[in-house]
Amino acid sequence: MSVKNYAKALEDIKSTVSIADVIGSVVSLKRSGTSYMGCCPFHKEKTPSFSVNDGKGFYHCFGCGESGDVVKFVQKYYNLDFPSAVEKLAAQYAITIEEIKGREDSKNDAYYEANRLAARYFFKQISSQANRGYDYFTARGIKPDTIKHFGLGWSGEDATGLTKHLLANGVEKQTLIDLGLSGQNGERLYDKFRSRVIFPIINVRGKVIGFGGRNLGPEKPKYLNSNESSIYLKKNNLFGINRSKDAILREGYAIIVEGYMDCISLYQSGIENVVASCGTALTPEQAKLLGRYAKSVVLCYDSDNAGIKAALRGIDVLRAAEMEVKVLNVDDGKDPDEYVQKNGKEAFLNLIKEKTVSDIDYKVSMMKNSYDLKDHTQGIKFYRALAGIIHGLDPVEADVYIKKYSREYGISEGALRREAEGFSTEHQDQTPAYSAPSQEGEKPPEKLNPADVNLERMLIKLIMLKSSCFERLKDYPEAFVTEKGKAIRSAFEDLYRDGQEFDLKTVQSALDEETAEHLAAITDRIEIGEEDKAFSDCLDRLEAKRRGKRISQIMTILEMADSMPEEAVDQNQIKDLLTELDHLQKINKGDK
């Protein structure tokens, strides 16, 4: 690892950088005696209580108590860690951070250089002669200047062209293999990117860290990505962030799209505050990266089921990062690339102004498609699910949405508020479902109860210890609540053979890489002891969960029925529900 002399850099910053200049670039300051005063950027106030003492290099807010030096201000204001704040100031004021390189950094330098050479090779292939890659981009409306701007490339048909080029330029064989630029068959090296248009992935410092390649030939898969390495983790990076970060700061918000072409087309049209998530579901790390530049986001994913699922996952990730989230579905089901190519920049910006909805409204609109509101029982389920969404909001937001939805759906504010407030204790097993408006009822991931996730993990451990447990779980599909858990269950189903135990590596081979790692983490230190008793306890919890869910459903129906005209209620149904409720409650009390 390299050792950066941040202490020396900090001394240089404090001796040369004016804290009043740094803070004054983002906060309006006025001279007051020997200090400056302004409104605090860290809390809302009308009367200025934020003081900056330039001589001592210190700030303090007399309203909220926030205080510190110039580095702490940059950390808090831009949501950076200490090294990143020092590096930002050092770059801004031309201060050198001394660095001692170790073995890992030498390897990383070799990786960066190999990727730089590869990017130049791919660009030369697309720009120096007629080829299918150039034809593909121009047919998609991408201009030559944009191809150059993003460093787009073409890998060509030659099976060893890149490999030979890089070896001739001093890149080591192992580096090519580590980065996924070359594959190996015996002693023979070959190019892994062939007959593909190339999208270089560049970090915020302008270094090429990886590539995405879309095939234009018969090769599979359709998209091929660089290997993850010490310089490239997909979850940490956003495509286009190197180009868009200044525009995001300037505009005050970021647009997140799904694909490379969406990002490139919007940028080419003049909408520069746009990034794409590198072909992955949005991650907390990506949200944190965006949070350095803006606190507001517009999610603009495709309108198909996959896009809706990605948007719903992204909302939760971005909210966890304390970002304001809006969602845009492009008109007529088109993706952003197609829409902006056809209609232009202003039309797309008008969509953002007129068609974006809050993340909560988006969740509710997707969830509503799962219910027939004309049906009494379905309507009640919808109100319960709506309360589950509201339960996760802070009190101010919850109040706003309770008033909005009570008017919109004709339910009393009091009932909706009580349902939302009691959701976590009385009804925590019931969570809202979502579906696309015009698809076949596919549901995106639900908000999960940690107890359910822990139960799933325990059951997976027990199944890996004793495969017969899986056969006994077939009547409990709800035991697997996470997407990875469901994938593992599917692998168990495919591999289960009566009398044979599951082998970890065999199960992992049936899973994608991320889920395989998840399974390995669950089964680490797998010894439990008294497996039969542990499994029996798990089954008891599943049965109790079923009873609790049904009790909650019945209680809700009865409560809602009380507020309805007598003639609108089927009294025989109410009688049957009361009998069922009494039976379930007796079981829970142990009175069989």
Buried (B, 14 or more C-beta within 10 A) or exposed (E): EEEBBBEEBBEBBBEEBBBBEBBBEEBEBEEEEEBBBBBBBBEEBEEBBBBBBBEEBBBBBBBBEBBBBBBBBBBBBBBBEEEBBBBBBBEEBEBEBEEEEEEEBEBBEBBBBBBEBBBBBBBEBBBEEEBBBBBBBEEBBBEEEBBEBBBBBBBBEBEBBBBEBBBEEEBEEEBBBBBBBBEBEEEEBBBBBBBBBBBBBBBBEEBBBBBBBBBBEEBEEEBBBBEBBEBBBBBBBBBBBBBBBEBBBEBEBBBBBBBBBBBBBBBBBEBBBBBBBBBBBBBEBBBBBBBBBBBBBBBBBBBBBBBBBBBBBBBBBBBEBEBBBBBBBBEEEBBBBBBBBEBEEEEBBEBBEEEBBBBBBBBBBBBBBBBEEEEBBEBBBBBBBBBBBBBBBEEEEBBBBBEBBBEEBEBEEEBBBEBBBBBEEBBBBBBBBBBBEEEEEEBBBBEEBEEBEEBBBBBBBBBBBBBBBBEBBEEBEEBBBBBBBBBBBEBBEEBBEEEEEBEEEEBBEBBEEEBBEBBBEBBEEEEBEEBEEBBEEBBEBBEEBBBBBBBBBBBBBBEBBEEEEEEEBEEEEBEEBEEEBEEBEEEEEEEE
